[in-house]
Amino acid sequence: MTHTYTELLRYVRSHWQRLQSRISGAYFQRVTFPLQCWVACGRLPQFRPSLPWWQPFIWRYLVLTGWAPRRPRRQRRV
């Protein structure tokens, strides 16, 4: 049984989106949501959440794949 190019593309696309969704969901659950709660409660230093070691890697991956918004670089003051 042979598959057409369109069928293979549909298969790969659905699995890619599922993977991206799981990574994005884990990032939200472990990083974004705790930080949002901390900021909403007044940013008390004793309750500051600790970020997982993988946070910068996953953030960069999500930005590069287009699943996280790119933030413009801040302009330096002269």
N, C-alpha and C positions, 0 to 999 in steps of 0.2 A: 504494500500500500504506500503510495507516494503522496506527499503533501505538497500543496502549492506554496509558493513564496508568501502569499497573503495569509495562509493559515499558520505558517511558521512565525511570521511577523506578529500576528495576533497572539499566539501562544507566548512568545518571548515578551511582548509588551505587557500582557496581563501579569506575568510572573515578576517582571521588573517593577511594575507599579505596586504589587503586593509587598515586595521587599522594601521599596522606598517608604511605603506607608508604615510598615512595622518599625523601621529605623526612626522615622519621624515621630511616631507615637511613643516610642521608648524615650526619645529625647525630650518630648513634651512632659512625660510622666516623671522623669528623673531630674530634669534641669529646669525647664520653663515654668512648670506649675509651682514647684517649691519657691522659686524666686519671685513669682507673682504674688504668692501668699505672703512672703516675707516683706515685700514692698508695701502691700496693702495693710499690713499690721504695723507699719511705722519704722521698718528697718532697724530694729533693735539689734545691737551688735552681738549680744549674747545668744540670739536666736538665728544668727546668719547661717543659712544652709551651706553645707560643704558640697562643692561640685565634684562629680566623678572625674577620675583621671582621663577618661576618654572624651570629655566634653569638647575640647578644642578640635579634636580630630573629626568628630561627628559633625560639629557645626560647619567646618570647612567643607566636608563632603556634601552636606545638604546645600550649602551655598553654590558649590561647583556644579551640582546636578540640577539646580534650579528649584529646589524644594524649600529653600529659605530665602528671604529677601536679602538683597545685598545692601549693606549700609554704606552710604558715601563716606569717604575719608574726611575727617575734620580738617578744616583749613588751619594752617599754622598762623599764629599772630606774628606780625612783623614788628 
